């Protein structure tokens, strides 16, 4: 996400770090490049102009702090302004005084409203809430069926009435039912159109008047760039929305919508969709995103992802196995699968400070899949006692995993090296990082991955 913009910012900062002091001349040169980067990222022109003016005003008028590199101070100013541009702080959902809290989703057809409705319900359920999905799209073929399938998948109740063609009446009936059942949240999946029209807005306005939602969230495809900002402005003028959801944010390499919406529309981005899985939904944190864009990582999000993906009991068991030298290939497979659940390797590594420019990760991703296939082709006994793996067993495993015997041998060798490292660390002795230390996969630019 926002990859192109991030790479440009890091290139600009390399030049700024090389300056012995900040002057009006070199600041203007850096800001010129920042301006071009933002415009190329499809950020609104007025937003870019205001952003640059604020940075210039602060950078030129600020004395360099003692002990702080001038380049670092410039980066801090850019970071602070970028956080402010993105919304300042995370904006969470409003909860009503009485149940249910009604959340109404709006947006054009194809933006991902139905999928987002299920993702949000899933998240609320994990947070201990009792969500209730309402299918109020009476126009798109199979829209109700899609929501019903997703609701069954996440085991959340849904109001589905395919015989009723009146969206307002559906919402009224669902609202009465939600109050009776004491659901804490009611999420309404409304209809969309290919473009904003009077009929669409009238229906949404009638639903709003009938169920009085605490939140009206506009669901927008992040890939449409500046059009997302214009769309948000139109919906806000007609409905007075409370926030914006950016779907397909993982595919938005430019980032113009995320960087423009709050400033132009005055409404916060509340969530971003970062993948196709039902769990791929993140709260929008301006400070974390700014940190990622500027190549400073996002350790907080990394820890949160790890906590969601790695079971605490499994972690405790793993620590004990490492201490007692009982770590085997079955445990190794569990760790690989936990890393996969956290998301693409590139996304994870970019959350680590200093790992912004990590090059091509495709070979590392491919290697991880190969290792997983090899271990899965082993029997449970072979995973626990790899020393029993002789030529015949290795040949069977290689055939079963679609690899060569040399790949199996390589994995076993690396696993033994890793166990050796674990033995050293668990004993409290410092390892000798010289000859014989196992080499980990590298990126195109020569950086180690793990």
N, C-alpha and C positions, 0 to 999 in steps of 0.2 A: 504494500500500500504506500502511496506517495513516494515511490522509489526514486523517480527521476528528480523530484524536488529535493529529496534528502541528499542525493549524490551531488547536486549542484551546490547546496548549502555547505557541504563538507569541503568541497573544492574551494569555495570562497573563503572559508575559515582558515584553510591552510595558508593562504596568502596573507590574511590578516595576522595570523600568529607569527609570521616572519617579520613583522614590523617592530622596531625598537620602541616606537611611541606612536600614538594615534594623532594624526593631524587632520585638518579639514580636507586636505587633498586626498589622503589615502582612504579616509572614511567615505568620501564621495565616490571614489572608484569602487569600493566594496559595495556601497548601496546601489550603485548603477547595476552591478551584477545581480544583487538581491532582487531588484526591481524586475529585471529581465527574466529571472528564474520564476518569480511569482506570476508574471504575465504568461509565460510559457506553460505554467501549471493551470492556466485558465481561471485565475483569480480575477474577480471584478476589478476594473481599472481604478475606480474611485477608492476601493478598499486598499489597493496597492499604494496609491498616492498618499493616503492618510498614514499608512503603516510606515512608509519610508520617511515621511516628515517627522513622525514621532521618534523614530530611531535616531535620525540626524540631530534633532533637537536635544535628545538625551546624551548622545555620544559626544557631541562637540561641547556641550555645556557642563560635562561631568569631569571632575578631577579624577585621575587614575588613583585607585586605592593603593596604599603601601603594601608591597608584597604580592600584588596581583599583576600578572602580565597584561599589558594593554589589549592584546588580542582576546584574552579571556574575558576582560571587562566588556568588550564589544559584543562577544558571544552571549554574555549574560543579558545585556540590554535587548539583543535580538530575541533571546529566549523569552524574556518577560513580556515583550510586546506580542510575540507569537501566541503565548498562552492567553493573553487578553483578547487577541483577535479570534481565537477559537472558542471563546466564551468565558474565560477566567476560571470558573470552577465547574465541577460536575453537577449537572442538574437532574435530580432524581424525580421519580414519579410522585405526583401528589396523591395522598390517600385521603379519602372522604371520612367524615365523622361517623357516618352510618354505612353499613354494608348494603349493597356492594359498591365499591369504587368503580365507576363506569369509565372505561377507556374506549374511545371511538377512533378507529383508524380510517384515514382518508388517503386518497392518492389516485394516480392514473393507473389504467390497466397495465399489468406487466411489471409494476414496481416491486412486487413481492409482499403485498399486504397479508395474504393468507398464510404464507410461510412465516412471516414475522409474528403474526397473531399466535401461532403455535409455539414459536421460539420464546416469546414473551411469557406465555402461559407456563411453559416448561420451567423457565427461570423463576417465576413467582412461586410455582409449586415447590421448587427446591428451597426457596426462602421461607417455606412454611405456610404459604398462603393457600387459599382455596379458589383457584381461578375457574371461570366459566366462559366458554367460547360461544359466540353467537354468529351464525352464518346469515348475513343480511345482504349478500350479493345475489340478487334474483335474476341477473341478466347473463352473466358469463356461464356458458355451459360447463357443468361439472364443478363449479366453484364450491357449492355446498358439499359435494362428495369429497373434494380435496380436503376441506376443513375437517370433515368427519373422519377421514383416514388418518390425518395428522393427530386429531384429538385422541383417537384410539391408540395410536402409537405412543403418545406420552401419558396415556391413561388420565385424561382430563375430561370432565363432562362437557357436552356441547348441545346447544339448542339448534336442531336442524328440522326445518319444515319445508320440504320441497314442493308442497301443494300450495303454499301461500306465496303470492307474487307481490305482496305489499310489504316492502322493506320496513316501513315505519311501524306497521302492525306487528311484524316479527320482533322488532326491538322492544315494543311495548309489552308483548306477551313474555318475552325472555326476561325482561327486567322484573316483571311480577314474579316469575318463577325463581329468579336469582334471590330475590328478597325472602321468599318463602323458605328456600333451601339454605339461606344464610351463607351464600358464597361471598368471599371477601373482594374479589375482582371480577368484573364482567367485561370481556374484550369483544368489541363488535367489529367484525370484518365486513366493511361496506363495499359497494360496487365501485368500479372505476370506469373511466372512459379512455379513449385514445387521446382526447384533448379536453381541456376545461370547457364545459358548456353549461348553459342555464339549467337544464333538466337535472344534471348531476348535482349542481350546487343547491338547487331547491330541495332535492331529496335529502341531502346531507343536513341542510338547515332544519328540515322537518324532524329528522332523527334527533338532532341536537336539542330542539325545543321539547321533544317528547321525553327523552331519558336524562336530559341535563348532565352530560358527561363531565367528570372532574378534569379529564384530559382529552384533548383532541390532538392526535399525533398524525402528522403528515409523513407518509412513507414514500421515500424518493430513491430512485436508482442513482447511486453516486457516479455511475459511469457517464451520465449525461452532462456532467460538468456545469457550466453556467446556466444551462436550461433548468437545472435543479433549483437554482436561486430564484429565477424568474417564476417558476412553478410555485415555490414556497411563498413568494410575495402575493401571487394571485389567490391562493387558498387562504392566506392570512387575511387578506382584504375582505374576503367573503365570509370566512368562518371564525376568524380570530383564533388561530391554532395555538397550542401550548408548547409545542416542541416538534422537532424534526427527527426522523429516523432515516439514516443512510444505509441502504442495502447494497450488497456487492462491493462493500468498501475495500475488501481484499484485492479487488481487481482494478481499483482506481489508482493508477500510477501517477496521475497528475495532481489531484487533490483540490481543484478549484472550488468545488461545492463546499467542502468542509471548512475551507479558509474564508469563505465569503458569506455564508448563510447568516451567522449571528450578527455580523456587522450590517448587512443589508436589510435583513428581515426583522432583526431584534428578537428572534426566538432561538432558544438553545437547541443544539443537537443532543438528544438524550441517549440514543443507542446507535450502534453500528453493527451491521451484519458482516461477519468476516469469513463466511464459508457456507457450504450447502448443508452441513449437518445441523440437526436441531439444537445442538449445544453451541453452535457458532454465532453467539450473540454477546456483545460486550457493551458495558456502560461506557459512555463517551467521557474520557478524562482529558481535558485540554492540556494539562501540564504533562501528562504522560506522552500524548501524541507529539507535542512540541519537542520533548526530549528525544523521541525516536527520530523525528525529522532532522534534528540537528546532530544526530549521530552520538547522542549521549546515553543511549540505551533506555530501558524501562524495567528496572529490577522489580518494582512493586508488582507489575502485571505478570512478570515471569514467575514470581513466588506464588501469586494467586493461581496461575495456570497449573503450577506444580502441585499445589494443594488440592485442586479439583481433580487432577489426573492420577495422583499417587495416593493410594489408601494408607492412612496413618499406621494401621496394624501391619501392613506389608512393609512399610518403611522400618518399623521397629524390628520386625523379623529379619529384614535385610541387614540391619546394623549388627544384630546378634550373630548372624551367619558369617559376616565379614570378620568379626572379632574372633569367632571360634574356627575360622578357616573352613567353613562348610558351604561357602558360596559356590553354586554349580551353574551349569548351562541353563537349567530351568529358571533360576533366579535372573540370569542374564537376559533371557527372553522376556521375562516380565518387565524388566527395566526398559528394554527396547520398545515394547508395546506401550509403556507409560509415556515415553518420549513422543511416540507417534500420536497419542491421544492429545498431547499438548498443542499439536498443529504442525505445519510444515517446518522443517529444520531451519530454513532461512529466517522465518518469522521469529523463531525462538532465539536464534543467535543474535539477531538484531536488537533484542531486548537487553543484551549484555553490553555494558559500557565499553566503547572502543572497538566494537565489532560491526560498525556501520558498513564498511566496504569489505565484504567477505567473499566477493567473487562468485564463481559458478559453483552452486551446491549440488547440481545434478549428479555428479559422480558419487558424492557422499550419500545422497538419498538412495541411489542405486545399490551402493554397498550395504547399507542398512537393510534393504529389502532382501538382498542375497543372504546376508547373515541370518535373518529371520527365517527364510525358507530352509536353510540348511538345518537349523536347530529344530524346526517343526518336522523335519523328515526323520529325526531321531526318535527312538523309543524313550520312554521315561527313564528306563535304567541307563541308557546311553547318555542321557543328559546329566544324570546324577553321577555317573562314573565314566567320564570320557576316556579314561585310560584303557577301557576294554575295546575301544575302537581300533580294530586292525583292518588290514587291506580290504577284506570282503565286505565288512560293514561300511567302510568309507565309500566303496564303490556303490553300494545300495543307496546310501544317503545322497551321494552326488547325483545319481539318476533321479531319485525322488524329488530333489530340489531344483533340477535343471541346471546344475553347476558341474564343475570338474572336481576330481579328487584333490587337485592342487588347492582349490578354494577351501575345501574341508580342512586340509592340513594347515592352511594359512590361519583359518579361524581358531583351530585348536592351539596353534602356537601363540597367537595373540591373547587367547584366553588364559593360557598358562602364565604369560608375561604379566597380564593384568592381575592375576591371583598373587603373583610375586610382589607386585606393587602394593596390593591390599595388605599383604603380610607385613611389609615394611611399615606402612602407615599405622596399622593397628598395633604394632609393637612400640610405637612412639618414636622410632628412629627416623632421622631425615634421610630420604633417598639420595643416591648419587646420580645426578642427572647427566651422566656421561654415556660411555659406550654401553650398548646393551639395553638402554631404556627404550621401550616400545614406541615406535613412530605411529602417531595418530593421523587420520585423514587430513588432507590439506585442501585449502581453497585455491583458486586460480592465482591469488596474489601472495600465496605462501603462508597464510595464517593458519594455525592449528585450530581445529574445530572443538575438540574435547580431549 
